[in-house]
Amino acid sequence: GSGMGSFDAEVARLAAELGEADRVHVLPSVPLEELLSATAEADVGVTLLEDTCENHRLALPNKLFDYVAAGIPVVASDLPEVRGIVERYDLGWLVDPGDPRSIAAGLEKALAEPPVGFAEGSERARGELRWDRESARLTDLYAELLPSAGEPL
């Protein structure tokens, strides 16, 4: 997608400086209805939130679920909630987002071969981690929390 400020130009400059310009592609944003098919073209999805606050530590980034829906393995921050999803479904590799060597090792593994149980886990995740299922759980929770019909709030 579109970078922030001069990010795209900086990525292109670094790639050229490292002799990797032919391997680095910065693509423009795509319309939402094309996001899933564009994501599915990737070899691996990457989500690297750092544990800088409680919100990040407990986050489940939307892009993690985009990668699940697209059926691609992930390299993700080793944070509690992300770890739970990645390990439960064998979706990829967990890395320290603040350590470039850890990220590189995760990417090398991801590009070498999928996780051992990825095919089965990915299919199971796509069947379970869907909005139609999750929305029912959410509305059931709201129903439990709201007073019964006719009772004052």
C-alpha positions as a printed Julia matrix, in Angstrom:
153×3 Matrix{Float64}:
   0.0     0.0    0.0
   0.95    3.63   0.07
   3.68    4.49   2.5
   3.81    7.42   4.85
   5.59   10.5    3.55
   8.81    9.53   1.79
   8.69    5.91   2.98
   8.21    4.47  -0.52
  11.16    6.43  -1.88
  13.32    5.42   1.09
  12.49    1.73   0.59
  13.35    2.0   -3.11
  16.62    3.81  -2.28
  17.65    1.19   0.28
  16.76   -1.67  -2.07
  18.88   -0.12  -4.83
  21.75    0.57  -2.43
  21.71   -3.08  -1.34
  21.49   -4.36  -4.92
  18.01   -5.77  -4.34
  15.89   -3.34  -6.37
  14.68   -6.16  -8.62
  13.35   -8.06  -5.57
  11.59   -5.21  -3.75
   8.26   -3.98  -5.05
   6.3    -1.13  -3.47
   2.81   -1.28  -4.89
   0.08    1.33  -4.72
  -2.94    0.81  -2.52
  -5.71   -1.3   -3.98
  -9.46   -0.88  -3.53
 -10.84   -2.87  -0.6
 -12.72   -5.27  -2.89
  -9.38   -6.24  -4.5
  -7.41   -6.57  -1.25
  -7.91  -10.3   -0.7
  -6.84  -11.31  -4.21
  -3.84   -8.96  -4.07
  -2.84  -10.35  -0.65
  -3.14  -13.93  -1.91
  -0.41  -13.18  -4.48
   2.15  -12.73  -1.69
   4.45  -15.53  -0.54
   4.17  -14.47   3.11
   2.3   -11.89   5.17
   4.16   -9.82   7.74
   2.78   -8.07  10.83
   5.33   -6.55  13.19
   3.74   -4.59  16.02
   6.23   -3.86  18.77
   5.36   -4.35  22.44
   5.47   -0.64  23.21
   2.11   -0.4   25.0
  -0.71   -2.55  26.34
  -2.75   -1.91  23.19
  -0.02   -3.38  20.97
   0.72   -6.23  23.36
  -2.9    -7.39  23.3
  -3.69   -6.49  19.67
  -4.88   -8.79  16.93
  -4.06   -6.8   13.77
  -6.61   -6.95  10.96
  -3.83   -7.85   8.53
  -3.34  -11.15  10.41
  -6.91  -12.07   9.48
  -6.38  -10.79   5.93
  -3.49  -13.26   5.63
  -5.65  -16.07   7.04
  -8.4   -15.28   4.52
  -5.84  -15.15   1.69
  -4.32  -18.48   2.74
  -0.73  -17.26   3.09
   1.68  -18.02   5.97
   2.68  -15.22   8.34
   5.73  -13.84  10.06
   4.34  -12.08  13.1
   5.34  -10.39  16.33
   5.63  -12.75  19.26
   2.91  -11.03  21.28
   0.39  -12.93  23.45
  -2.76  -12.69  21.34
  -0.99  -12.99  17.99
   1.0   -15.96  19.34
  -2.25  -17.67  20.35
  -3.68  -17.47  16.83
  -0.45  -18.31  14.99
   0.33  -21.32  17.19
  -3.25  -22.6   17.44
  -3.55  -22.84  13.65
   0.12  -23.39  12.63
   0.01  -20.22  10.55
   3.65  -19.23  10.54
   6.58  -17.97  12.55
   6.82  -15.67  15.54
   9.65  -13.15  15.73
  10.92  -10.35  17.93
   9.77   -7.27  15.99
  12.56   -5.16  17.47
  15.33   -7.51  16.34
  16.25   -7.37  12.63
  18.03  -10.74  12.87
  14.91  -12.38  14.31
  12.78  -10.88  11.54
  15.27  -12.0    8.87
  15.35  -15.54  10.3
  11.55  -15.68  10.29
  11.37  -14.46   6.7
  14.03  -16.93   5.58
  12.07  -19.8    7.13
   8.81  -18.54   5.65
  10.25  -18.3    2.16
  11.93  -21.72   2.4
   8.83  -23.76   3.23
   5.43  -23.42   4.86
   4.93  -24.42   8.5
   4.51  -28.17   9.02
   0.77  -28.05   9.69
   0.03  -24.95   7.64
  -2.36  -26.4    5.05
  -4.66  -27.99   7.64
  -4.34  -25.15  10.14
  -4.94  -22.48   7.54
  -8.08  -24.22   6.3
  -9.36  -24.6    9.88
  -8.58  -20.94  10.63
 -10.46  -19.79   7.51
 -13.45  -21.82   8.65
 -13.41  -20.53  12.21
 -12.05  -16.96  12.08
 -14.83  -15.43  10.02
 -16.98  -12.4   10.76
 -20.26  -14.28  10.37
 -19.18  -16.61  13.21
 -17.53  -13.94  15.35
 -20.41  -11.48  14.97
 -22.82  -14.08  16.38
 -20.57  -14.5   19.42
 -20.41  -10.73  19.85
 -24.17  -10.22  19.66
 -24.67  -13.12  22.1
 -22.3   -11.39  24.52
 -24.19   -8.1   24.15
 -27.45   -9.93  24.84
 -25.98  -11.35  28.08
 -24.77   -7.93  29.2
 -27.96   -6.0   28.41
 -30.83   -6.06  30.9
 -33.82   -8.18  29.96
 -36.49   -6.57  27.82
 -38.69   -4.34  29.9
 -36.15   -3.79  32.69
 -34.92   -0.22  33.14
 -31.34    0.52  32.1
